[in-house]
Amino acid sequence: MTIPYNTALFPHASLGDMKYKVLNWVNRFSIFCFLDNNRYPSSDSSIEVLVAAGAIETISGSSGNMPATVERRKVLVVWSPWV
């Protein structure tokens, strides 16, 4: 199963301004993920922010029952080469 995704790199002049604009844009999606390294020094500090928006498929269940729900669904985990 191939999942389509788009990627983009954006140079920025002001990191704080860029993060604000990205959060403002991603807010229109009901599901999103915003990962920020807060300028933490690492071996790959070229990535400051990682953003994902939207969902191809979702799972919902009651509190405390998610492991059983996931097992019944046999969720396919897709590992992308860039993660």
Residue pairs with C-beta under 8 A, 6 or more apart in sequence:
1 76
1 78
3 56
3 78
3 80
5 80
7 82
10 18
12 18
15 39
15 48
18 49
19 36
19 49
22 34
22 49
22 51
23 34
26 32
26 34
26 51
26 53
29 53
29 54
31 53
31 54
31 55
31 58
32 51
32 52
32 53
32 54
33 50
33 51
33 52
33 53
34 49
34 50
34 51
35 49
35 50
35 51
36 48
36 49
37 45
37 47
37 48
37 49
39 45
39 48
59 66
59 69
59 70
59 73
59 75
60 69
61 68
61 69
61 70
